[in-house]
Amino acid sequence: MERTQVLNSQQVLNRVDRMAWEIYEMNFSEKEIIVAGIANRGFLLAEGISRRLKEISKMTVTLVSLSLDKDNPLNTPIDCSIEKESCAGKVVVVVDDVLNSGATLIYGVRHFLDVPIKRLLTAVLVDRSHKRFPINADVCGISLSTSIKEHVTVEIEMAPYGVYLS
């Protein structure tokens, strides 16, 4: 299958840097922020955003992992690396690699709605805009106009990074 590179390694790093700055700009007065990455590539992206937030701000950045069964999200509990009650009164940013239908992101966001958080943001590297659920990315690396048949692959497990369309 032929694929086209949409973002190369340096462009991915530049987008992650810009996403961290946007999150900081929206929350510059906060003392603490929780960055929750949806396993697996969403968590890797959240690691990069968290690392950069720690470099550019004085806020405490807590990195959290969210694992959910994407095929059966309602009947399988979400596994979170911290108790959601510890998010009360704080800003939470839920991160995933690609926003396609919105299902994964909305179920990830739903996990935090049981506690009185201060603010909830969503961040994705790629927004495909094929939403079936009412959710948008507050912070987005790139928006792609794609057909339903096309597939977006984000490679951020190890360098060289890239975003590909096939």
C-alpha positions as CSV (number, residue, x, y, z in Angstrom):
1,M,0.0,0.0,0.0
2,E,1.4,3.4,-1.0
3,R,1.5,6.1,1.6
4,T,2.3,9.8,1.6
5,Q,4.3,11.5,4.3
6,V,2.3,14.4,5.7
7,L,4.7,15.5,8.5
8,N,8.3,14.5,8.8
9,S,10.1,14.1,12.1
10,Q,11.1,17.7,12.6
11,Q,7.6,18.9,11.6
12,V,6.1,16.5,14.2
13,L,8.4,17.9,16.9
14,N,7.5,21.4,15.9
15,R,3.8,20.6,16.2
16,V,4.2,19.1,19.6
17,D,6.2,22.2,20.7
18,R,3.4,24.5,19.4
19,M,0.7,22.3,21.1
20,A,2.6,22.6,24.4
21,W,2.8,26.4,24.0
22,E,-1.0,26.6,23.2
23,I,-1.8,24.6,26.3
24,Y,0.5,26.9,28.4
25,E,-1.0,30.0,26.9
26,M,-4.6,28.8,27.8
27,N,-3.5,28.0,31.4
28,F,-0.6,30.3,32.2
29,S,-2.0,31.3,35.6
30,E,-2.3,27.6,36.7
31,K,0.0,26.1,39.3
32,E,-0.7,22.5,38.2
33,I,-1.9,20.8,35.1
34,I,-2.7,17.1,34.4
35,V,-1.9,15.7,31.0
36,A,-3.7,12.5,30.3
37,G,-2.6,10.5,27.3
38,I,-4.8,7.8,25.8
39,A,-2.7,4.6,25.4
40,N,-0.6,4.0,23.3
41,R,0.3,6.7,20.8
42,G,-1.8,9.3,22.7
43,F,0.3,8.7,25.8
44,L,3.5,9.0,23.8
45,L,2.3,12.4,22.5
46,A,1.3,13.4,26.0
47,E,4.8,12.6,27.2
48,G,6.2,15.0,24.6
49,I,3.7,17.7,25.5
50,S,4.4,17.2,29.2
51,R,8.2,17.4,28.7
52,R,7.9,20.6,26.8
53,L,5.4,22.1,29.3
54,K,7.9,21.5,32.1
55,E,10.6,23.3,30.1
56,I,8.5,26.4,29.2
57,S,6.6,26.9,32.5
58,K,6.9,26.8,36.2
59,M,3.6,24.8,36.7
60,T,3.6,21.3,38.0
61,V,2.8,18.9,35.1
62,T,1.5,15.5,36.0
63,L,1.5,12.9,33.2
64,V,-1.3,10.3,33.4
65,S,-2.0,7.2,31.3
66,L,-5.5,6.3,30.2
67,S,-6.3,2.9,28.9
68,L,-9.7,2.0,27.4
69,D,-11.2,-0.8,25.3
70,K,-11.9,1.1,22.1
71,D,-14.2,-1.7,20.9
72,N,-16.2,-2.0,24.1
73,P,-15.7,1.3,26.1
74,L,-19.0,1.2,28.0
75,N,-18.7,-2.3,29.4
76,T,-15.0,-2.1,30.2
77,P,-13.6,0.2,32.9
78,I,-11.1,2.8,32.0
79,D,-7.7,2.3,33.6
80,C,-6.1,5.5,34.8
81,S,-2.7,5.8,36.4
82,I,-4.0,8.1,39.1
83,E,-7.2,8.3,41.0
84,K,-9.6,10.6,39.2
85,E,-10.5,12.3,42.5
86,S,-6.9,13.7,42.6
87,C,-7.9,15.7,39.5
88,A,-10.5,17.7,41.4
89,G,-10.1,21.4,41.0
90,K,-7.3,21.1,38.4
91,V,-7.0,21.5,34.7
92,V,-7.0,18.2,32.7
93,V,-5.8,17.9,29.1
94,V,-6.8,14.6,27.4
95,V,-4.4,13.8,24.6
96,D,-4.7,11.4,21.7
97,D,-2.8,11.0,18.4
98,V,-5.7,11.1,15.9
99,L,-9.3,12.5,16.2
100,N,-11.3,10.5,13.7
101,S,-14.8,9.6,14.8
102,G,-14.4,11.1,18.2
103,A,-15.3,7.9,20.0
104,T,-12.0,7.3,21.8
105,L,-11.6,10.9,22.8
106,I,-15.1,11.3,24.1
107,Y,-14.8,8.2,26.3
108,G,-11.5,9.4,27.5
109,V,-13.0,12.7,28.5
110,R,-16.0,11.0,30.0
111,H,-13.7,9.4,32.6
112,F,-13.0,12.8,34.2
113,L,-16.6,14.1,34.3
114,D,-17.3,12.4,37.7
115,V,-15.1,14.9,39.6
116,P,-15.3,18.7,39.7
117,I,-12.3,19.5,37.6
118,K,-11.5,23.2,37.0
119,R,-11.1,22.9,33.2
120,L,-11.1,20.1,30.6
121,L,-9.2,20.4,27.3
122,T,-8.6,18.0,24.5
123,A,-5.4,17.8,22.3
124,V,-4.7,15.8,19.2
125,L,-1.8,15.7,16.8
126,V,-4.1,15.1,13.8
127,D,-7.8,16.0,13.4
128,R,-9.5,14.2,10.5
129,S,-12.9,15.8,11.0
130,H,-15.0,12.7,10.5
131,K,-16.8,13.1,13.8
132,R,-19.7,11.0,14.9
133,F,-19.6,12.4,18.4
134,P,-19.9,16.0,19.6
135,I,-16.3,16.6,20.5
136,N,-13.6,18.9,19.1
137,A,-9.9,19.3,19.7
138,D,-9.1,22.4,21.7
139,V,-5.4,22.0,20.6
140,C,-4.6,20.5,17.3
141,G,-1.3,19.9,15.5
142,I,-2.7,19.6,12.0
143,S,-6.2,19.3,10.4
144,L,-6.4,17.0,7.4
145,S,-9.2,16.8,4.9
146,T,-9.3,13.0,4.2
147,S,-11.8,10.6,2.8
148,I,-13.3,7.9,5.0
149,K,-11.3,5.3,3.0
150,E,-8.0,6.9,3.7
151,H,-6.0,5.9,6.8
152,V,-3.8,8.2,8.9
153,T,-0.8,6.6,10.6
154,V,1.1,8.5,13.4
155,E,4.6,7.1,14.1
156,I,6.0,8.5,17.3
157,E,7.2,5.3,19.0
158,M,10.8,6.0,17.9
159,A,12.6,8.4,15.7
160,P,12.3,9.3,12.9
161,Y,8.7,10.4,13.7
162,G,6.1,11.0,11.0
163,V,2.5,11.3,10.0
164,Y,1.4,9.3,6.9
165,L,-1.7,9.1,4.8
166,S,-2.5,5.9,2.9
